[in-house]
Amino acid sequence: MTFTFLSDTSVLTSRPAAPLAHYQAVRAQSVALVQPLLPEDTVVQPTLDVSPPKWHLAHTTWFWETFLLKNYLPGYEVFHPDYAFLFNSYYNSLGSRVNRADRGTLSRPPLADVYRYRTYVDEHMAALLANWAELPAAATELLELGLHHEQQHQELLATDIKYILSTNPLAPGYLTTEQVATGHEQNSSSLPTAAWLSVPGGIYAVGHQQAGFSFDNELPVHEVLVAPFELQNRLVTNSDFLQFIEAGGYQQFQFWLGEGWDLVNREGWAAPLYWSKTTEGQWLRYGPTGLAPLALAAPVSHISFYEADAYAQWAGARLPTEAEWEVAARHFEAAPQGGNWLETGHFDPQPLAADADPAQCHQLLGDCWEWTYSAYHPYPGYQRAAGALGEYNGKFMLNQLVLRGGSCATPESHIRLTYRNFFHADKRWQFTGLRLAR
């Protein structure tokens, strides 16, 4: 089997003349992610945070059916009356649903029926988009949201599949070595130089300021006062984090927040997720091809906020705030182009080239989501949308931390400097890493 990714997954920024190609490209990307799996793999849910791949395929299809086809395609009949209950995620305003923890019990409908569901909805979406010019502007907004929503689930698919396969005692790989794109030498002894770069203080505008799509949590634009600070020019690497481990970082309470220290002791954490140590003392890490020697020069990933903060404390630094991160990204003119994204086919953070310029700021976009020391709260003046779409972001704005920058599992056309991801402090299954500030 040859595994390839589509290159044209750019999403809409205004009402296009032919939106169908955009829609079809994004939809095909989801199917491509599941293609390497066995049908049995698509039903597994080893933990609450992870959803079965089959559920992702069905839920993203339900989104199009619920928000666009039922509202804008005259005479549309739903594919199956039970699917609204089975594949709603968290929209209370749209009725009852299967509990999140029980998605792994859905052995029925079979995967073949889910693919038929996707085909049915895609055919009707083609009919809807054929009359695109006649539809109201609200439909354009829903189409943009739906494309970004499916891209969010593509990232979840990539990370959930990794977790699912890693829990199998055989530790099977997602792809063969030949199917994974090659990158810089993973175990190079020439680690990228870590240097501190200065960012001037001042009053800055933060939030989505360009034309085109953004989620509501990126708005409104507002001013923040930022003191002068320094940011490290690269992400923290596996080699860096290994020094923290070997120095006893997981056994020294003074580096940890209280909740983090309790969690480390309760769960027995001694390394990032997916790391393991052989009886001979060699560190291994589960990746896209299965277990492999730890890539020392690659950015550390799959760490919780607590681990990121403990490492920063141990290193005599701190995590940046989300405002600092956004200001720095603008200051260093970070751009998605050339980053390590889902489309590159690595499915893992990549090390910097050995000759990367230490005077430049690298990896701000792509490779790893970067933990910030900022709570996920609404921006000043934020207004939650009415109806079901108001549940998309607004109701989650408490007890979570903001992450910035995207990861190797994020579609390139999905990211922006202002994108605000958010997770609880203990989560590790996403490609979460860190960059030091001071």
N, C-alpha and C positions, 0 to 999 in steps of 0.2 A: 504494500500500500504506500502510495506517495502522499505525504501530508503537506499541504500548502495553505497559505493564508492569502486572502484577497487583499489587494492593494488599494482598491477604490472604496473605502468605507467612510469617506468624508460626509459629514452630516450637513444639514441645511442651515444656512444663515439668513435666508430670505425666501420669499415665495418663488420657487424655481419653475422653469418651464416644463421640466420632465422629472418629477420627484420619484418615479417608480424605480429607476436605477439605483438611487440612494437607498431606498427601502430594501430592495432585493439584495444589495451588497451587504448591508448590516444583518439582515436575516440569515443570509448564507454563512456569515461568519460564526454565528451561534452553532449551526449544524456542524461546521468544520471542527469546532472545538470538541464536540462529542464523538466525532468520527473514529478516533483511535480506540474508543472504549468498547468493551463487550456489553451486551444488553444488561447482564447482571450487575455491572458496575454502576449503571445509571439509576439504581433504586436505593443505594446505600446511603444512610445518614448516621455517621458514627458519633456525632455530637450536635448539640442544639444549633450552633452557629452555622453549620454546614447543611446545605439543602441538596437533595439528590439531583444529579444532572437532568434526569427526566422531568423533574418538577420545574427546573429553570426553563426548559424548552416549552413546557406547557404554560407556565405563568406568563412569560413574555408574549405568548400568543393570546392568552386571555386578555392582556392589557390592550392589544389592538382591537380585539372584538368588543370589549367593554366600553372603551373610551372613544373609538372612532366608528367602527362599523355599525354598532347599535344606534348611534346618534346621527350618523350622516349618510348611511347607505339605505335608501328606501327599500322596504321589504326584506331586510336582512333577517335570517333565522339563525339562531345560535347553533353551533355544531352539536352540542350535547347539553341538556338542561342541568346536569350535575356538575359541569366543569367550573361554573362560577363558585361553587362551594369548595371544590377540590383545589383550585388554583388561584384564588384570591390570596394575597399575601398578608396585608395588615390594614386594609381599608374597611374600617368599621362602618362607614357610611354606605358601603355596598353590600352589607349583609354578613351572615355568619360564614365561617370558613374552617377548614381543618387546622387544628392546633399546629403551631410551627414545629413542635417537637415530634409530631406524628407524621411528618411528610415522608419519612422512610417506610411507613406502613402501606404506602400506595403501590402495591404490586399490580393493582389494576387501577386505571386502564393500562394495557400493555404499551410498551414503547412504540410499537407499530401504530397504535391508535393515536398516540401523541403526534407522530409524524403526519398522520392523515389530518389531524386537527390543524397542524401548521400549514399544510397544503391548502386546506379548505379556506382558512383565513387569508392566506396569501393570495389566493385566486380572487377572493372578494375585495381585498385591498387593491388589487390591480384594477378592478372595476371602479372602485371609488376614486382612485388616483387618475383614472382616464378622464374624469370630469373635474379635475383639480381646480381649474380656473374659476369654476362656478361655485366653489365652496366658500364659506365665510372664513374670515381671518382666524377665528378660534380654532378651526380645523388645522390650519398651518401650525399654530402653536402646539396643538396636541401631537401633530406628526413629529415636530422637532423633539418634544419631550419624550415621545415614544421611542425614537431612535436612540436618544441618550439613555433612556431607561434600559433598552436592550443592551447597549454597550456596558452599562453598569453590571448587568447580569453576565455578560461575557467575562468580565474580570472576576466575578464571583465563580463562574464556571471553572476558570483556570485555577483558582485557589482552592475551591471545594474539591475538584478532581484530585489535586495534589494531596489534600488531606485524606480523602477517601482511600486512595491507593496506598498511601503511607501506612495506614492502619492494618492493611492486609499482611499477615505473617510472612508472605513471600516477598514483600516490598517490591512489587512489580513496577517497572517504569511506565510512564505515560507514553513516551516515544522511544524509539531506538536511537542509538548514537548517530546513525546516519540521517535521521529525521530532524535532529536538533541543529539549528543554525550554529555555525562556529563563531567564536568571539576571540577576545584577547586570551592569551595563555592564562588559564585559570590558576595554576599553581606557580606562577612566576615568582622568582626570588626578588625581583625588582618591584617592590611595593611602591605605589604612587606616593609622592611626597605630600605630607600634610603641612599646610601653611595657613596662617591667619590673614584674612583680608578685611580691610576696614570699610565700614559703611557709615556715611555721615548721618548725624542726627538732624531732626527737623520735623516740620508738620507735613504729613503725607496724606494723600487721598488713597483710601483702601476700598476695594470692592470692584465689581465688574464695570469697566469703563468703556469697552469697545463695542462696536456693532456686533450683532450676532447673539447666539443663544447663551444663556446662563441659567443656572438654577436660582430659585428665589432666595436661597440662603446666602448668595453672593452679593445681595443687594440690601439696602441702598448704599451707594458710594458715600463714604463719610471720612472725616479727617481724624487722624491719630497723631499724637505726639510721640516720637521715637527718639530716645537718647542715642548718641553715638555708640556703636558696638562693633564687634568683630565676629566674623563667621568663618568656619573652617572651609577650605577650598574643595573639599571632597567629603563623601560619606565615610563614616567609620567602617573599617574593613573587618573581615573575619579574623585577620591576624591581630588587629588592634583589640578586638573583643576577647580573643584567646588569652591575651596578656592579662586582661581583667579576671578571667576565670582562673588562670594559673596563679594569680596573686591572691586568690581566695575571696574574690569579690562576692560570690554567692553565699559566703559564710560570715561576712562582716556586716553586722546590722547598721553600722554607722553610715553607710552609703545609701541606705534604703528608706523610702517613705514607709510609715508604719503599716499601711495596708499591703504594700508590696512585700515587706518582710514577712508578714503573716502568710501571704500567698505562697511565697517561695518555700517556706517551711511546711505548709500544709500540702502542697503539691509535689514537693521534692525536686523543684527545679534546680538544675546545676549547669544549664547551658541553654542556648536558644532552641526553639522548636526545630525538630528534624535533625539535630546533632546527636551523635552517639559515639561511644568510645569502645574500641575493641579491647580484648584482654591483653593485647600487646601494647596498648597505649596509643593507638592511632585514632585520630578523630575522623569520623565519617559524617556525611550529611546526605539526607534523602533529597534528590532532585528530580528533574524531568526524566532521567534514564534509570532511576533507582538509586541505590546507595553508591556513593563515590567518595574518594578522599576529599577532605575539606579544602575548598579553594581559598587559599589564604588571602589573595589579593582582591577577591570579590567583596562587595559591600555586605556587611552583616545584615541579615533579614530575619523575619519571623520572631521579633522580640516585642514584648509588651512595653507599654509606657513606663512601667515600674523598672524594667531592666534598662531601658534607654536612659532614664533619669539616674539610676544607680551608677551606670557607666560614666555618665557625665560628671557626677559628683566625685567618683574615683579619679577621673582624669583632671580634676580641678577646673571644670568648666560647667556649662549648663546647657539646657535645650533652648532654642530660640522661641520667641512668641510667634503666633501666626502673623501678626502685623510686621514683625521684624523679617520673617521669612519672605513675605510678599514684597516688602520694600527692597530687600536684597535681590530678589529675583528680577525686579525692574531695574535696579541699579546695575546689575551685571548682565542685563539684556538677555535673560534666559529665554530660550525658544524650544518648542517641542521637537523641531526638526533635528534629526541626528541622534535623538535619545534612544534608549532601549525600551521598546514598547511591545505590546502583544504581537504586533505585526512582524517584528524582527525575528520571531520564532525561537528565541533563546529560552524563554520560560524560566529565567533565573536572572538575578542581578549580575552584571558583568563588571570585571575590573577595568580600571582606567588603563589606557595605554601607558607603557613605562615612560614614554617621553612627553606625557601630558604636561602642559605649561603650569607650574605651580602658582603663577601670578593670576591665573584665570580661575573662576569658580565653576566647578564641574558637577554634573549629575544632579542639578537642581530639579530637572524634569526627567522622569523615567527612573528605571532601576528599582527604587524603593520609595514607598510613602515615608515621609519624614515626620516623626512625632514632634509636636510643638508643646510648649507649656502654656497652652491656652484652652480654656473651657469652650465647648461648643455651645455658644449662646447666640441669640439673634443679634444682628447688627442694629444700631440705633435707628429707629424708625421702621423696622421690619413689619410688614403686614402679611399675616398668613392668608393664603387664598381661601375663598369660600368653597364648600363642597369637598368631594373626595380628594381633589388635588391638593387641598390644604393639608392633607395628612402626609404628603410626600416627604417633607422635611421638618415642618414646624413642630410637630409633636415630639420630635426626638431631641429638642434643644435643651438638654439637661443631663448632667452626670456623665458626659462624654468629653473626650479630648479631640482637638482638631489635628489632622494630618494634612500635609501639603506635598504636591509635586508629582503624584502619580507613580506608577511602578511598571515593572516588566510585564505585568498582566493587564495594564490599562491600554485600551485602544488609543492610538495617537491622536485621532481627531476628536477624542472625547475630553481632552485635558485643556486647561487654561491656567494662567498664573493665579487666577482668583478662585480656583476650584477648592472647595472646603470639604474634605472627607472627614469622617468622625467615627470613632470607636470608643468602647469602654476601655479603661486603662489596662485591663488584664488580657486583652485579645492579642493573639499571636499568629493566627492562621493566614492572615493577609501578609503581603510582602512589605512589612513594616520595619524601617531602620531608623537611623538617626544621623544628624550632623551637629557638631558642637558649636556653641556660641559662647561669647564672654563679653 
